[in-house]
Amino acid sequence: MIAFRYIAFSVLLCFNFNFLHAQEKGQAWTLEQCIDYALKNNIQIKQTEINADLAKVNLTQSQANLLPTLNASGSHSYNIGRTIDRFTNQFADAQVLSQNFGISTDVTLFSGLQNINTIHQNRYNYLASKYDLDKMKNDISLNIATAYLQVLFAIELLENSKNQLGITMSQVERTKKLLEAGSTAKGTLLDIQAQLASEELNATNAQNQLDIAYLSLAQLLNITSIETFSIVKPELSIANQQMLEVNVQQVYSTAVSNLPEIKSAEFKLKSAEKGLKVAWGSVSPRLSFSASYGTGYSGLSQRIVGAPSFQGYSANGDITSSGDTVFTPSFSNPTFEKIPFSDQYNQNVNKSFGFFLTVPLFNRLQTKTAIDRAKIQKINAELTVESTKQQIQKNIQQAYSDANAALKKYSATLKTLDAMQESFKYTQQRFDVGMVNTNDYNDGKNKLIKAQSDLLQSKYEYIFKLKVLDFYQGKPLKL
């Protein structure tokens, strides 16, 4: 049963190796390709692009608000019941057809420069949204780099697990032969088999970690099928003098000058300043100009045909709202005809234009609270600029400290690994001749595995922190 498990696990390892080898034969992705693909397909980036488009639309609308309005109107209506026709000034009890047509315009001449300041405010909002888009692209690029390095780390971790597993499997086979020859005790074989089971678990966990790392990277890229997805495995080396070339203050100065989140915060501050001016503009009087041109048609409009004699005026009714009496001329035996539409169009023309001044006196403190709100938003925008700069400085200092610590850990672990390899090599030789028991052998093997894992972790942590520092210096993310 145990031998069958070894065979099955060996087959599984071969399958995983062949699967990875098949992936390597496919179209492997470089870090640059992953970043380029994500920038074109990531949903968060697309949503941020939409926000920038909306900000541009708002800017266009605020610019268009300087233009005069122009509106046309028309109506076709019937009135049933007693009414006064506004074109004939006559009472009617029958169904009356009315048509009205008009065109009007108005323009704001002065409103405390609110329109101008709103244009500036929306322009700053649009520029800030563009830098927000750049920041989103930078964040996605860093996330891609992190996920890419995590895949590389998982690949090397799996390779180390396989190598150690292969050594232990060979040791199991050798111990079996010694047991059959009577040269060792069965307990020795059981201890080696227990070590093998532990390393099988390590290899399985490493394979699972690699699968999860690939999945995380594929999700960032919005790739739905990852069966044939693989990445290029570059040769990554660490130069001990590399950290000496990095100056934290220089990195910070470069970052403050170039990072989009700084520019976005600064433009949002300018937007808040213009917003305060817009709020103060509501205190100012408003001057506007309006004009209209209209005409209409009434089904009651009639004219006398011929030349009947005039008989005077007769009361036709009272206007309910004012109590005034309406009089209409009276003729002897008149003959009427409806006035044609074209004639009424010319006769009923009405024109108007005028200037309108509005002086705000009291509006339930709405103006005051709007100004107070704009002041608070300006103060908050100022704090955001400073907070953003401080956060970037902290990130740079933290990345430098982490990279420096990772480099020191890498150097120390590299020495430890060299010593562990020599120690385990000597322990294995002594174990082969029966001078070391299985407990000492397994203990040496586990220490070697831990040293290999620590070296990988410090290596990739150092590489990632260096990439963060490169990013803050405006350098492209590549391996």
Stockholm file with secondary structure:
# STOCKHOLM 1.0

chainA/1-479         MIAFRYIAFSVLLCFNFNFLHAQEKGQAWTLEQCIDYALKNNIQIKQTEINADLAKVNLTQSQANLLPTLNASGSHSYNIGRTIDRFTNQFADAQVLSQNFGISTDVTLFSGLQNINTIHQNRYNYLASKYDLDKMKNDISLNIATAYLQVLFAIELLENSKNQLGITMSQVERTKKLLEAGSTAKGTLLDIQAQLASEELNATNAQNQLDIAYLSLAQLLNITSIETFSIVKPELSIANQQMLEVNVQQVYSTAVSNLPEIKSAEFKLKSAEKGLKVAWGSVSPRLSFSASYGTGYSGLSQRIVGAPSFQGYSANGDITSSGDTVFTPSFSNPTFEKIPFSDQYNQNVNKSFGFFLTVPLFNRLQTKTAIDRAKIQKINAELTVESTKQQIQKNIQQAYSDANAALKKYSATLKTLDAMQESFKYTQQRFDVGMVNTNDYNDGKNKLIKAQSDLLQSKYEYIFKLKVLDFYQGKPLKL
#=GR chainA/1-479 SS CHHHHHHHHHHHHHHHHHHHHHHHHSCCBCHHHHHHHHHHHCHHHHHHHHHHHHHHHHHHHHHHTTSCEEEEEEEEEEECSSEECTTTCCEECSCEEEEEEEEEEEEEEESTTHHHHHHHHHHHHHHHHHHHHHHHHHHHHHHHHHHHHHHHHHHHHHHHHHHHHHHHHHHHHHHHHHHHTTSSCHHHHHHHHHHHHHHHHHHHHHHHHHHHHHHHHHHHTTCSCCTTCCBCCCCCCCCGGGGGGCCHHHHHHHHHHHCHHHHHHHHHHHHHHHHHHHHHHTTSCEEEEEEEEEEEEETTCEEEESCCCEEEEEEEEECTTTCCEEEEEEESSCEEEECCHHHHHHHTCEEEEEEEEECCCCSTTHHHHHHHHHHHHHHHHHHHHHHHHHHHHHHHHHHHHHHHHHHHHHHHHHHHHHHHHHHHHHHHHHHHTTSSCHHHHHHHHHHHHHHHHHHHHHHHHHHHHHHHHHHHTTCCCCC
#=GC SS_cons         CHHHHHHHHHHHHHHHHHHHHHHHHSCCBCHHHHHHHHHHHCHHHHHHHHHHHHHHHHHHHHHHTTSCEEEEEEEEEEECSSEECTTTCCEECSCEEEEEEEEEEEEEEESTTHHHHHHHHHHHHHHHHHHHHHHHHHHHHHHHHHHHHHHHHHHHHHHHHHHHHHHHHHHHHHHHHHHHTTSSCHHHHHHHHHHHHHHHHHHHHHHHHHHHHHHHHHHHTTCSCCTTCCBCCCCCCCCGGGGGGCCHHHHHHHHHHHCHHHHHHHHHHHHHHHHHHHHHHTTSCEEEEEEEEEEEEETTCEEEESCCCEEEEEEEEECTTTCCEEEEEEESSCEEEECCHHHHHHHTCEEEEEEEEECCCCSTTHHHHHHHHHHHHHHHHHHHHHHHHHHHHHHHHHHHHHHHHHHHHHHHHHHHHHHHHHHHHHHHHHHHTTSSCHHHHHHHHHHHHHHHHHHHHHHHHHHHHHHHHHHHTTCCCCC
//
